Amino acid sequence: MKKEKGQIFSIDFLIAMVLAVLAIGLLLNAYELSVYEIKEAKTRNELTVIAMNAGNIFIGTNQCGLDPSNPSGPPPKDPFKDQGYEINGCFDSTPGVFDLLNKSKLMIPDVISCSVEYSGKKVNGCDVGNPAPSANVVVIERVFLATQNKIAKADYENCIDSVSTCSTYSNNTLTVKVWK
């Protein structure tokens, strides 16, 4: 008896299986990329929020016009509030005030490395240096006003009316760099 040999797989079936495997591979690759992008975006958003919050706390810690002589007592009264003014984005840069800030007061978690710099000075605990090249890094620069004197209402109004002749304030840049 003669055994007939048949064809086990047809060429059409082999081509269809190759295409199916390629399609599944492409879908898995797209899924992996989207999961990675979501993870990176989450980390970037987390670092951005931490950096923005640290900048807001830094500038809001010792606002212009407030008397920082009693840091442990009740918050001092803003002398401009009664007159309808609120000075935002202004920092009293009286010597020694900056030294009271540190990484924990800026609410930067311990697992996050940071560099917070203002007028060449760095915040205690945030003077780590530069991040590794592969680290996720967020840098925020905030331009704000600073003064070393108590501000009178007349000085404030003069600065509003003519910024070019305003000597009460100086423009400064706060650089907050955080990385993980």
ROLO-740431 format. One record per atom (N, C-alpha, C, O): x, z, y. Coordinates in steps of 0.05 Angstrom, whole numbers, padded with zeros to 5 digits. Layout:
// residues N
@c1:X c3:Z c2:Y
...
// end
This chain:
// residues 180
@c1:00016 c3:00000 c2:-00023
@c1:00000 c3:00000 c2:00000
@c1:00017 c3:00000 c2:00025
@c1:00038 c3:00013 c2:00027
@c1:00008 c3:-00015 c2:00042
@c1:00023 c3:-00018 c2:00067
@c1:00011 c3:00000 c2:00088
@c1:-00013 c3:00001 c2:00093
@c1:00029 c3:00016 c2:00101
@c1:00019 c3:00034 c2:00122
@c1:00020 c3:00019 c2:00148
@c1:00041 c3:00007 c2:00156
@c1:-00002 c3:00020 c2:00162
@c1:-00002 c3:00007 c2:00188
@c1:00005 c3:00028 c2:00209
@c1:-00006 c3:00050 c2:00210
@c1:00023 c3:00020 c2:00227
@c1:00031 c3:00038 c2:00248
@c1:00015 c3:00031 c2:00272
@c1:00014 c3:00008 c2:00281
@c1:00002 c3:00051 c2:00283
@c1:-00014 c3:00047 c2:00307
@c1:00001 c3:00058 c2:00332
@c1:00020 c3:00073 c2:00330
@c1:-00009 c3:00050 c2:00354
@c1:00002 c3:00059 c2:00379
@c1:-00011 c3:00086 c2:00386
@c1:-00036 c3:00087 c2:00388
@c1:00005 c3:00107 c2:00390
@c1:-00006 c3:00133 c2:00395
@c1:-00016 c3:00135 c2:00424
@c1:-00039 c3:00144 c2:00429
@c1:00000 c3:00127 c2:00444
@c1:-00008 c3:00128 c2:00472
@c1:-00008 c3:00100 c2:00483
@c1:00010 c3:00084 c2:00477
@c1:-00027 c3:00095 c2:00499
@c1:-00027 c3:00069 c2:00513
@c1:-00011 c3:00072 c2:00539
@c1:-00009 c3:00094 c2:00550
@c1:-00001 c3:00050 c2:00549
@c1:00014 c3:00051 c2:00574
@c1:-00004 c3:00060 c2:00597
@c1:00005 c3:00072 c2:00616
@c1:-00030 c3:00053 c2:00596
@c1:-00049 c3:00062 c2:00617
@c1:-00051 c3:00092 c2:00618
@c1:-00052 c3:00104 c2:00639
@c1:-00052 c3:00104 c2:00594
@c1:-00054 c3:00133 c2:00593
@c1:-00029 c3:00146 c2:00604
@c1:-00031 c3:00166 c2:00619
@c1:-00006 c3:00136 c2:00598
@c1:00019 c3:00147 c2:00608
@c1:00021 c3:00145 c2:00639
@c1:00029 c3:00164 c2:00652
@c1:00013 c3:00122 c2:00650
@c1:00013 c3:00119 c2:00679
@c1:-00007 c3:00139 c2:00692
@c1:00000 c3:00151 c2:00713
@c1:-00030 c3:00142 c2:00680
@c1:-00050 c3:00161 c2:00691
@c1:-00039 c3:00190 c2:00690
@c1:-00044 c3:00205 c2:00709
@c1:-00025 c3:00197 c2:00669
@c1:-00014 c3:00224 c2:00667
@c1:00008 c3:00229 c2:00687
@c1:00009 c3:00250 c2:00699
@c1:00025 c3:00209 c2:00692
@c1:00046 c3:00211 c2:00712
@c1:00034 c3:00215 c2:00739
@c1:00043 c3:00232 c2:00755
@c1:00013 c3:00200 c2:00746
@c1:00000 c3:00202 c2:00772
@c1:-00014 c3:00229 c2:00775
@c1:-00013 c3:00241 c2:00796
@c1:-00025 c3:00239 c2:00754
@c1:-00039 c3:00265 c2:00755
@c1:-00018 c3:00288 c2:00759
@c1:-00023 c3:00306 c2:00776
@c1:00005 c3:00286 c2:00746
@c1:00026 c3:00306 c2:00749
@c1:00037 c3:00305 c2:00778
@c1:00042 c3:00326 c2:00790
@c1:00041 c3:00281 c2:00788
@c1:00050 c3:00278 c2:00816
@c1:00030 c3:00289 c2:00836
@c1:00038 c3:00303 c2:00855
@c1:00005 c3:00285 c2:00831
@c1:-00016 c3:00295 c2:00849
@c1:-00016 c3:00325 c2:00849
@c1:-00018 c3:00338 c2:00870
@c1:-00015 c3:00337 c2:00826
@c1:-00014 c3:00366 c2:00823
@c1:00011 c3:00377 c2:00837
@c1:00009 c3:00398 c2:00851
@c1:00033 c3:00364 c2:00833
@c1:00058 c3:00373 c2:00847
@c1:00056 c3:00372 c2:00877
@c1:00065 c3:00390 c2:00891
@c1:00044 c3:00351 c2:00887
@c1:00040 c3:00348 c2:00916
@c1:00022 c3:00370 c2:00927
@c1:00027 c3:00381 c2:00948
@c1:00000 c3:00376 c2:00912
@c1:-00018 c3:00397 c2:00921
@c1:-00004 c3:00424 c2:00921
@c1:-00008 c3:00440 c2:00939
@c1:00011 c3:00430 c2:00900
@c1:00025 c3:00456 c2:00899
@c1:00046 c3:00458 c2:00922
@c1:00049 c3:00479 c2:00934
@c1:00060 c3:00436 c2:00928
@c1:00079 c3:00436 c2:00950
@c1:00065 c3:00440 c2:00976
@c1:00075 c3:00456 c2:00993
@c1:00043 c3:00428 c2:00981
@c1:00028 c3:00431 c2:01006
@c1:00018 c3:00460 c2:01008
@c1:00019 c3:00472 c2:01030
@c1:00009 c3:00472 c2:00987
@c1:00000 c3:00500 c2:00987
@c1:00023 c3:00518 c2:00993
@c1:00020 c3:00537 c2:01009
@c1:00046 c3:00514 c2:00981
@c1:00069 c3:00531 c2:00985
@c1:00078 c3:00529 c2:01015
@c1:00085 c3:00549 c2:01027
@c1:00078 c3:00505 c2:01026
@c1:00086 c3:00502 c2:01054
@c1:00066 c3:00516 c2:01073
@c1:00075 c3:00529 c2:01092
@c1:00041 c3:00514 c2:01067
@c1:00021 c3:00527 c2:01084
@c1:00023 c3:00557 c2:01083
@c1:00020 c3:00571 c2:01103
@c1:00028 c3:00568 c2:01059
@c1:00032 c3:00597 c2:01056
@c1:00057 c3:00606 c2:01072
@c1:00056 c3:00627 c2:01085
@c1:00078 c3:00591 c2:01071
@c1:00103 c3:00597 c2:01085
@c1:00098 c3:00597 c2:01115
@c1:00107 c3:00614 c2:01130
@c1:00084 c3:00576 c2:01125
@c1:00078 c3:00574 c2:01153
@c1:00060 c3:00597 c2:01163
@c1:00064 c3:00607 c2:01185
@c1:00041 c3:00605 c2:01147
@c1:00024 c3:00628 c2:01154
@c1:00040 c3:00653 c2:01156
@c1:00037 c3:00669 c2:01175
@c1:00059 c3:00657 c2:01137
@c1:00076 c3:00681 c2:01138
@c1:00094 c3:00681 c2:01163
@c1:00097 c3:00701 c2:01176
@c1:00106 c3:00658 c2:01169
@c1:00123 c3:00656 c2:01193
@c1:00107 c3:00660 c2:01218
@c1:00117 c3:00674 c2:01236
@c1:00083 c3:00649 c2:01220
@c1:00066 c3:00653 c2:01244
@c1:00059 c3:00682 c2:01247
@c1:00058 c3:00692 c2:01270
@c1:00053 c3:00695 c2:01225
@c1:00046 c3:00724 c2:01226
@c1:00069 c3:00740 c2:01237
@c1:00066 c3:00758 c2:01254
@c1:00093 c3:00735 c2:01227
@c1:00117 c3:00749 c2:01236
@c1:00122 c3:00743 c2:01265
@c1:00128 c3:00762 c2:01281
@c1:00120 c3:00718 c2:01273
@c1:00125 c3:00710 c2:01301
@c1:00104 c3:00724 c2:01320
@c1:00112 c3:00734 c2:01341
@c1:00079 c3:00724 c2:01312
@c1:00058 c3:00738 c2:01328
@c1:00063 c3:00767 c2:01330
@c1:00059 c3:00779 c2:01351
@c1:00071 c3:00780 c2:01308
@c1:00077 c3:00808 c2:01308
@c1:00100 c3:00815 c2:01328
@c1:00098 c3:00834 c2:01343
@c1:00121 c3:00799 c2:01326
@c1:00144 c3:00803 c2:01344
@c1:00136 c3:00798 c2:01373
@c1:00146 c3:00812 c2:01391
@c1:00120 c3:00778 c2:01378
@c1:00111 c3:00772 c2:01406
@c1:00095 c3:00796 c2:01417
@c1:00099 c3:00803 c2:01440
@c1:00077 c3:00807 c2:01401
@c1:00061 c3:00830 c2:01411
@c1:00079 c3:00854 c2:01416
@c1:00075 c3:00867 c2:01436
@c1:00099 c3:00859 c2:01399
@c1:00117 c3:00881 c2:01403
@c1:00133 c3:00877 c2:01428
@c1:00136 c3:00896 c2:01444
@c1:00143 c3:00853 c2:01433
@c1:00159 c3:00848 c2:01457
@c1:00142 c3:00850 c2:01482
@c1:00151 c3:00862 c2:01502
@c1:00118 c3:00839 c2:01482
@c1:00101 c3:00840 c2:01506
@c1:00093 c3:00869 c2:01512
@c1:00093 c3:00878 c2:01535
@c1:00087 c3:00884 c2:01491
@c1:00079 c3:00912 c2:01494
@c1:00103 c3:00928 c2:01505
@c1:00099 c3:00945 c2:01523
@c1:00127 c3:00923 c2:01495
@c1:00151 c3:00938 c2:01505
@c1:00155 c3:00932 c2:01535
@c1:00162 c3:00949 c2:01551
@c1:00152 c3:00906 c2:01543
@c1:00155 c3:00899 c2:01571
@c1:00134 c3:00912 c2:01588
@c1:00140 c3:00921 c2:01610
@c1:00109 c3:00913 c2:01579
@c1:00088 c3:00926 c2:01595
@c1:00093 c3:00956 c2:01598
@c1:00089 c3:00967 c2:01619
@c1:00102 c3:00968 c2:01576
@c1:00107 c3:00997 c2:01577
@c1:00131 c3:01002 c2:01596
@c1:00130 c3:01021 c2:01612
@c1:00151 c3:00985 c2:01595
@c1:00175 c3:00989 c2:01612
@c1:00167 c3:00988 c2:01641
@c1:00173 c3:01006 c2:01657
@c1:00152 c3:00967 c2:01649
@c1:00145 c3:00964 c2:01677
@c1:00124 c3:00985 c2:01685
@c1:00124 c3:00994 c2:01708
@c1:00106 c3:00993 c2:01667
@c1:00086 c3:01012 c2:01674
@c1:00095 c3:01041 c2:01673
@c1:00080 c3:01059 c2:01681
@c1:00120 c3:01046 c2:01663
@c1:00129 c3:01074 c2:01660
@c1:00133 c3:01087 c2:01686
@c1:00125 c3:01111 c2:01689
@c1:00144 c3:01074 c2:01705
@c1:00150 c3:01087 c2:01731
@c1:00143 c3:01068 c2:01753
@c1:00160 c3:01055 c2:01766
@c1:00117 c3:01066 c2:01758
@c1:00107 c3:01046 c2:01778
@c1:00115 c3:01054 c2:01806
@c1:00119 c3:01078 c2:01813
@c1:00118 c3:01034 c2:01823
@c1:00124 c3:01039 c2:01851
@c1:00103 c3:01057 c2:01864
@c1:00079 c3:01054 c2:01859
@c1:00113 c3:01075 c2:01880
@c1:00094 c3:01092 c2:01895
@c1:00088 c3:01118 c2:01880
@c1:00076 c3:01136 c2:01893
@c1:00095 c3:01120 c2:01855
@c1:00089 c3:01145 c2:01840
@c1:00114 c3:01163 c2:01842
@c1:00136 c3:01154 c2:01845
@c1:00109 c3:01189 c2:01841
@c1:00130 c3:01208 c2:01843
@c1:00138 c3:01217 c2:01814
@c1:00123 c3:01232 c2:01802
@c1:00162 c3:01209 c2:01805
@c1:00170 c3:01216 c2:01777
@c1:00183 c3:01243 c2:01775
@c1:00194 c3:01249 c2:01754
@c1:00181 c3:01260 c2:01795
@c1:00195 c3:01286 c2:01794
@c1:00184 c3:01305 c2:01775
@c1:00197 c3:01325 c2:01768
@c1:00159 c3:01301 c2:01766
@c1:00146 c3:01319 c2:01747
@c1:00138 c3:01304 c2:01722
@c1:00114 c3:01300 c2:01718
@c1:00157 c3:01296 c2:01704
@c1:00149 c3:01279 c2:01682
@c1:00133 c3:01294 c2:01660
@c1:00119 c3:01281 c2:01645
@c1:00135 c3:01320 c2:01659
@c1:00121 c3:01335 c2:01638
@c1:00093 c3:01343 c2:01647
@c1:00076 c3:01351 c2:01630
@c1:00087 c3:01342 c2:01672
@c1:00061 c3:01351 c2:01682
@c1:00040 c3:01329 c2:01681
@c1:00045 c3:01309 c2:01669
@c1:00018 c3:01333 c2:01695
@c1:-00003 c3:01313 c2:01695
@c1:00008 c3:01288 c2:01710
@c1:00026 c3:01290 c2:01726
@c1:-00003 c3:01264 c2:01704
@c1:00007 c3:01240 c2:01717
@c1:00003 c3:01242 c2:01747
@c1:-00018 c3:01251 c2:01756
@c1:00024 c3:01233 c2:01762
@c1:00021 c3:01235 c2:01791
@c1:00000 c3:01216 c2:01802
@c1:-00006 c3:01196 c2:01789
@c1:-00010 c3:01222 c2:01825
@c1:-00031 c3:01206 c2:01837
@c1:-00018 c3:01182 c2:01851
@c1:00001 c3:01185 c2:01866
@c1:-00029 c3:01159 c2:01847
@c1:-00020 c3:01134 c2:01860
@c1:-00029 c3:01135 c2:01889
@c1:-00053 c3:01135 c2:01894
@c1:-00011 c3:01135 c2:01908
@c1:-00019 c3:01138 c2:01936
@c1:-00034 c3:01114 c2:01947
@c1:-00047 c3:01116 c2:01967
@c1:-00033 c3:01091 c2:01933
@c1:-00046 c3:01067 c2:01943
@c1:-00075 c3:01065 c2:01933
@c1:-00091 c3:01050 c2:01944
@c1:-00082 c3:01078 c2:01911
@c1:-00108 c3:01075 c2:01899
@c1:-00130 c3:01083 c2:01919
@c1:-00151 c3:01070 c2:01920
@c1:-00126 c3:01104 c2:01934
@c1:-00147 c3:01113 c2:01953
@c1:-00151 c3:01093 c2:01975
@c1:-00172 c3:01092 c2:01987
@c1:-00131 c3:01076 c2:01980
@c1:-00132 c3:01057 c2:02002
@c1:-00140 c3:01029 c2:01992
@c1:-00140 c3:01010 c2:02007
@c1:-00147 c3:01027 c2:01966
@c1:-00156 c3:01002 c2:01955
@c1:-00134 c3:00984 c2:01945
@c1:-00139 c3:00960 c2:01940
@c1:-00110 c3:00994 c2:01941
@c1:-00088 c3:00978 c2:01931
@c1:-00080 c3:00988 c2:01904
@c1:-00082 c3:01012 c2:01898
@c1:-00071 c3:00969 c2:01888
@c1:-00059 c3:00977 c2:01862
@c1:-00035 c3:00959 c2:01859
@c1:-00037 c3:00935 c2:01858
@c1:-00011 c3:00971 c2:01857
@c1:00013 c3:00956 c2:01855
@c1:00020 c3:00951 c2:01825
@c1:00028 c3:00970 c2:01811
@c1:00016 c3:00927 c2:01816
@c1:00023 c3:00920 c2:01788
@c1:00049 c3:00905 c2:01788
@c1:00055 c3:00890 c2:01806
@c1:00064 c3:00908 c2:01767
@c1:00089 c3:00893 c2:01764
@c1:00110 c3:00902 c2:01782
@c1:00127 c3:00887 c2:01791
@c1:00110 c3:00928 c2:01789
@c1:00131 c3:00939 c2:01807
@c1:00142 c3:00964 c2:01793
@c1:00127 c3:00981 c2:01783
@c1:00168 c3:00967 c2:01793
@c1:00182 c3:00988 c2:01779
@c1:00199 c3:01004 c2:01799
@c1:00214 c3:00992 c2:01814
@c1:00197 c3:01030 c2:01798
@c1:00214 c3:01047 c2:01815
@c1:00241 c3:01050 c2:01801
@c1:00243 c3:01063 c2:01780
@c1:00262 c3:01038 c2:01812
@c1:00288 c3:01037 c2:01799
@c1:00306 c3:01059 c2:01810
@c1:00331 c3:01055 c2:01811
@c1:00295 c3:01082 c2:01817
@c1:00312 c3:01104 c2:01826
@c1:00331 c3:01111 c2:01804
@c1:00324 c3:01112 c2:01781
@c1:00357 c3:01116 c2:01811
@c1:00377 c3:01122 c2:01791
@c1:00368 c3:01145 c2:01772
@c1:00358 c3:01165 c2:01782
@c1:00372 c3:01141 c2:01747
@c1:00365 c3:01161 c2:01727
@c1:00338 c3:01156 c2:01713
@c1:00334 c3:01165 c2:01691
@c1:00321 c3:01141 c2:01727
@c1:00294 c3:01136 c2:01715
@c1:00297 c3:01118 c2:01690
@c1:00285 c3:01123 c2:01670
@c1:00314 c3:01098 c2:01692
@c1:00318 c3:01079 c2:01670
@c1:00329 c3:01094 c2:01645
@c1:00323 c3:01086 c2:01623
@c1:00346 c3:01114 c2:01650
@c1:00359 c3:01128 c2:01627
@c1:00339 c3:01143 c2:01610
@c1:00345 c3:01150 c2:01587
@c1:00315 c3:01149 c2:01620
@c1:00295 c3:01163 c2:01604
@c1:00281 c3:01146 c2:01583
@c1:00269 c3:01156 c2:01565
@c1:00284 c3:01119 c2:01586
@c1:00271 c3:01101 c2:01567
@c1:00288 c3:01098 c2:01542
@c1:00313 c3:01097 c2:01544
@c1:00275 c3:01095 c2:01519
@c1:00289 c3:01089 c2:01495
@c1:00271 c3:01072 c2:01477
@c1:00248 c3:01066 c2:01484
@c1:00281 c3:01065 c2:01454
@c1:00267 c3:01047 c2:01436
@c1:00240 c3:01059 c2:01427
@c1:00220 c3:01044 c2:01427
@c1:00238 c3:01084 c2:01421
@c1:00213 c3:01096 c2:01412
@c1:00193 c3:01098 c2:01435
@c1:00169 c3:01095 c2:01430
@c1:00202 c3:01103 c2:01460
@c1:00183 c3:01104 c2:01482
@c1:00172 c3:01077 c2:01489
@c1:00151 c3:01075 c2:01501
@c1:00186 c3:01056 c2:01482
@c1:00176 c3:01028 c2:01485
@c1:00160 c3:01019 c2:01462
@c1:00151 c3:00996 c2:01461
@c1:00155 c3:01037 c2:01442
@c1:00139 c3:01033 c2:01419
@c1:00149 c3:01009 c2:01402
@c1:00133 c3:00993 c2:01392
@c1:00175 c3:01007 c2:01399
@c1:00187 c3:00987 c2:01382
@c1:00193 c3:01001 c2:01355
@c1:00209 c3:01020 c2:01354
@c1:00181 c3:00991 c2:01333
@c1:00185 c3:01004 c2:01307
@c1:00215 c3:01004 c2:01298
@c1:00230 c3:00987 c2:01307
@c1:00222 c3:01022 c2:01281
@c1:00250 c3:01025 c2:01272
@c1:00259 c3:01000 c2:01256
@c1:00282 c3:00994 c2:01256
@c1:00240 c3:00987 c2:01242
@c1:00248 c3:00964 c2:01226
@c1:00253 c3:00939 c2:01242
@c1:00262 c3:00919 c2:01232
@c1:00247 c3:00940 c2:01268
@c1:00252 c3:00918 c2:01286
@c1:00277 c3:00923 c2:01302
@c1:00280 c3:00944 c2:01314
@c1:00295 c3:00903 c2:01303
@c1:00319 c3:00905 c2:01320
@c1:00312 c3:00895 c2:01348
@c1:00294 c3:00877 c2:01350
@c1:00325 c3:00905 c2:01368
@c1:00318 c3:00897 c2:01395
@c1:00341 c3:00898 c2:01414
@c1:00362 c3:00910 c2:01409
@c1:00337 c3:00884 c2:01436
@c1:00356 c3:00885 c2:01459
@c1:00338 c3:00883 c2:01484
@c1:00326 c3:00862 c2:01489
@c1:00337 c3:00905 c2:01499
@c1:00321 c3:00906 c2:01523
@c1:00340 c3:00910 c2:01546
@c1:00354 c3:00930 c2:01548
@c1:00341 c3:00891 c2:01565
@c1:00361 c3:00891 c2:01586
@c1:00347 c3:00888 c2:01613
@c1:00329 c3:00872 c2:01617
@c1:00357 c3:00905 c2:01632
@c1:00347 c3:00904 c2:01660
@c1:00371 c3:00909 c2:01678
@c1:00383 c3:00931 c2:01676
@c1:00377 c3:00891 c2:01695
@c1:00399 c3:00894 c2:01715
@c1:00425 c3:00901 c2:01701
@c1:00441 c3:00918 c2:01711
@c1:00431 c3:00889 c2:01678
@c1:00456 c3:00893 c2:01664
@c1:00456 c3:00918 c2:01647
@c1:00476 c3:00922 c2:01632
@c1:00436 c3:00935 c2:01648
@c1:00434 c3:00959 c2:01632
@c1:00417 c3:00953 c2:01607
@c1:00399 c3:00936 c2:01608
@c1:00423 c3:00967 c2:01586
@c1:00407 c3:00964 c2:01561
@c1:00393 c3:00990 c2:01555
@c1:00404 c3:01012 c2:01560
@c1:00369 c3:00988 c2:01544
@c1:00354 c3:01012 c2:01536
@c1:00367 c3:01025 c2:01512
@c1:00376 c3:01011 c2:01494
@c1:00368 c3:01051 c2:01512
@c1:00379 c3:01066 c2:01489
@c1:00365 c3:01059 c2:01464
@c1:00340 c3:01060 c2:01463
@c1:00380 c3:01053 c2:01443
@c1:00368 c3:01046 c2:01417
@c1:00362 c3:01016 c2:01416
@c1:00358 c3:01005 c2:01394
@c1:00363 c3:01002 c2:01438
@c1:00358 c3:00973 c2:01438
@c1:00383 c3:00959 c2:01449
@c1:00381 c3:00940 c2:01465
@c1:00406 c3:00968 c2:01440
@c1:00431 c3:00955 c2:01449
@c1:00446 c3:00945 c2:01425
@c1:00471 c3:00948 c2:01423
@c1:00431 c3:00934 c2:01406
@c1:00442 c3:00927 c2:01380
@c1:00461 c3:00903 c2:01382
@c1:00480 c3:00902 c2:01366
@c1:00457 c3:00884 c2:01399
@c1:00473 c3:00861 c2:01401
@c1:00457 c3:00836 c2:01397
@c1:00435 c3:00833 c2:01408
@c1:00467 c3:00817 c2:01381
@c1:00453 c3:00792 c2:01376
@c1:00443 c3:00791 c2:01348
@c1:00455 c3:00802 c2:01330
@c1:00420 c3:00777 c2:01344
@c1:00409 c3:00775 c2:01317
@c1:00425 c3:00755 c2:01300
@c1:00441 c3:00739 c2:01310
@c1:00421 c3:00758 c2:01274
@c1:00433 c3:00739 c2:01255
@c1:00420 c3:00711 c2:01260
@c1:00397 c3:00710 c2:01268
@c1:00435 c3:00690 c2:01254
@c1:00424 c3:00663 c2:01259
@c1:00398 c3:00657 c2:01244
@c1:00382 c3:00641 c2:01254
@c1:00393 c3:00670 c2:01222
@c1:00369 c3:00665 c2:01206
@c1:00346 c3:00683 c2:01213
@c1:00324 c3:00680 c2:01201
@c1:00350 c3:00701 c2:01232
@c1:00328 c3:00720 c2:01239
@c1:00306 c3:00707 c2:01255
@c1:00311 c3:00688 c2:01270
@c1:00282 c3:00718 c2:01253
@c1:00260 c3:00710 c2:01270
@c1:00264 c3:00725 c2:01297
@c1:00265 c3:00750 c2:01297
@c1:00267 c3:00710 c2:01319
@c1:00273 c3:00722 c2:01345
@c1:00251 c3:00714 c2:01365
@c1:00243 c3:00691 c2:01366
@c1:00243 c3:00734 c2:01381
@c1:00225 c3:00729 c2:01403
@c1:00238 c3:00741 c2:01428
@c1:00247 c3:00764 c2:01428
@c1:00239 c3:00724 c2:01449
@c1:00251 c3:00733 c2:01475
@c1:00230 c3:00729 c2:01496
@c1:00219 c3:00708 c2:01499
@c1:00226 c3:00751 c2:01511
@c1:00207 c3:00750 c2:01534
@c1:00222 c3:00759 c2:01559
@c1:00235 c3:00779 c2:01559
@c1:00219 c3:00743 c2:01580
@c1:00231 c3:00750 c2:01605
@c1:00208 c3:00755 c2:01625
@c1:00190 c3:00739 c2:01627
@c1:00210 c3:00778 c2:01639
@c1:00190 c3:00785 c2:01659
@c1:00204 c3:00789 c2:01685
@c1:00222 c3:00805 c2:01688
@c1:00194 c3:00775 c2:01705
@c1:00204 c3:00778 c2:01732
@c1:00186 c3:00798 c2:01746
@c1:00161 c3:00795 c2:01745
@c1:00197 c3:00818 c2:01759
@c1:00181 c3:00839 c2:01771
@c1:00195 c3:00850 c2:01796
@c1:00219 c3:00844 c2:01800
@c1:00181 c3:00865 c2:01811
@c1:00192 c3:00877 c2:01835
@c1:00203 c3:00905 c2:01829
@c1:00192 c3:00919 c2:01812
@c1:00224 c3:00913 c2:01843
@c1:00234 c3:00940 c2:01839
@c1:00243 c3:00950 c2:01866
@c1:00250 c3:00935 c2:01884
@c1:00241 c3:00976 c2:01869
@c1:00249 c3:00990 c2:01894
@c1:00263 c3:01016 c2:01887
@c1:00258 c3:01027 c2:01865
@c1:00280 c3:01026 c2:01905
@c1:00292 c3:01052 c2:01901
@c1:00282 c3:01072 c2:01921
@c1:00292 c3:01094 c2:01923
@c1:00263 c3:01064 c2:01937
@c1:00252 c3:01082 c2:01958
@c1:00222 c3:01086 c2:01953
@c1:00209 c3:01070 c2:01939
@c1:00212 c3:01107 c2:01965
@c1:00183 c3:01110 c2:01966
@c1:00171 c3:01088 c2:01983
@c1:00183 c3:01082 c2:02004
@c1:00150 c3:01077 c2:01975
@c1:00138 c3:01055 c2:01990
@c1:00116 c3:01065 c2:02008
@c1:00098 c3:01079 c2:01999
@c1:00117 c3:01057 c2:02033
@c1:00096 c3:01063 c2:02052
@c1:00076 c3:01040 c2:02052
@c1:00084 c3:01017 c2:02045
@c1:00052 c3:01046 c2:02059
@c1:00032 c3:01025 c2:02060
@c1:00039 c3:01002 c2:02079
@c1:00035 c3:00979 c2:02073
@c1:00051 c3:01009 c2:02101
@c1:00059 c3:00988 c2:02121
@c1:00080 c3:00970 c2:02109
@c1:00079 c3:00946 c2:02113
@c1:00100 c3:00981 c2:02094
@c1:00120 c3:00964 c2:02081
@c1:00107 c3:00945 c2:02060
@c1:00114 c3:00922 c2:02058
@c1:00088 c3:00956 c2:02045
@c1:00074 c3:00940 c2:02025
@c1:00059 c3:00917 c2:02038
@c1:00061 c3:00895 c2:02029
@c1:00045 c3:00923 c2:02060
@c1:00030 c3:00902 c2:02074
@c1:00049 c3:00882 c2:02086
@c1:00042 c3:00858 c2:02086
@c1:00072 c3:00890 c2:02096
@c1:00091 c3:00872 c2:02107
@c1:00101 c3:00853 c2:02086
@c1:00105 c3:00829 c2:02091
@c1:00106 c3:00863 c2:02062
@c1:00115 c3:00846 c2:02040
@c1:00093 c3:00826 c2:02031
@c1:00100 c3:00804 c2:02023
@c1:00068 c3:00834 c2:02033
@c1:00047 c3:00816 c2:02026
@c1:00045 c3:00794 c2:02047
@c1:00041 c3:00771 c2:02040
@c1:00047 c3:00802 c2:02073
@c1:00044 c3:00782 c2:02094
@c1:00067 c3:00762 c2:02096
@c1:00062 c3:00738 c2:02099
@c1:00091 c3:00772 c2:02093
@c1:00114 c3:00753 c2:02095
@c1:00135 c3:00761 c2:02074
@c1:00152 c3:00778 c2:02079
@c1:00134 c3:00748 c2:02052
@c1:00152 c3:00754 c2:02030
@c1:00181 c3:00749 c2:02037
@c1:00199 c3:00762 c2:02028
@c1:00186 c3:00729 c2:02055
@c1:00213 c3:00721 c2:02062
@c1:00228 c3:00743 c2:02077
@c1:00253 c3:00745 c2:02075
@c1:00214 c3:00761 c2:02091
@c1:00227 c3:00782 c2:02106
@c1:00224 c3:00809 c2:02093
@c1:00230 c3:00830 c2:02104
@c1:00214 c3:00809 c2:02068
@c1:00210 c3:00834 c2:02054
@c1:00236 c3:00845 c2:02042
@c1:00248 c3:00832 c2:02026
@c1:00245 c3:00868 c2:02052
@c1:00269 c3:00880 c2:02041
@c1:00263 c3:00905 c2:02025
@c1:00282 c3:00918 c2:02015
@c1:00238 c3:00913 c2:02023
@c1:00230 c3:00937 c2:02009
@c1:00234 c3:00933 c2:01979
@c1:00242 c3:00952 c2:01965
@c1:00229 c3:00910 c2:01969
@c1:00230 c3:00904 c2:01941
@c1:00253 c3:00885 c2:01935
@c1:00263 c3:00871 c2:01952
@c1:00262 c3:00885 c2:01910
@c1:00281 c3:00865 c2:01901
@c1:00269 c3:00853 c2:01875
@c1:00258 c3:00867 c2:01858
@c1:00273 c3:00827 c2:01872
@c1:00264 c3:00814 c2:01847
@c1:00284 c3:00820 c2:01825
@c1:00308 c3:00820 c2:01829
@c1:00273 c3:00826 c2:01802
@c1:00289 c3:00833 c2:01779
@c1:00278 c3:00819 c2:01754
@c1:00255 c3:00811 c2:01754
@c1:00295 c3:00817 c2:01734
@c1:00286 c3:00805 c2:01709
@c1:00290 c3:00825 c2:01686
@c1:00312 c3:00836 c2:01683
@c1:00269 c3:00829 c2:01671
@c1:00270 c3:00845 c2:01647
@c1:00271 c3:00826 c2:01623
@c1:00253 c3:00809 c2:01621
@c1:00291 c3:00829 c2:01606
@c1:00293 c3:00812 c2:01582
@c1:00288 c3:00829 c2:01558
@c1:00304 c3:00848 c2:01552
@c1:00268 c3:00823 c2:01543
@c1:00261 c3:00838 c2:01518
@c1:00266 c3:00818 c2:01495
@c1:00253 c3:00797 c2:01493
@c1:00284 c3:00825 c2:01477
@c1:00290 c3:00808 c2:01454
@c1:00286 c3:00825 c2:01429
@c1:00298 c3:00846 c2:01426
@c1:00268 c3:00816 c2:01412
@c1:00263 c3:00831 c2:01386
@c1:00267 c3:00811 c2:01363
@c1:00261 c3:00788 c2:01366
@c1:00276 c3:00822 c2:01341
@c1:00279 c3:00805 c2:01317
@c1:00277 c3:00822 c2:01292
@c1:00279 c3:00847 c2:01292
@c1:00272 c3:00808 c2:01270
@c1:00267 c3:00821 c2:01244
@c1:00285 c3:00807 c2:01224
@c1:00284 c3:00815 c2:01200
// end
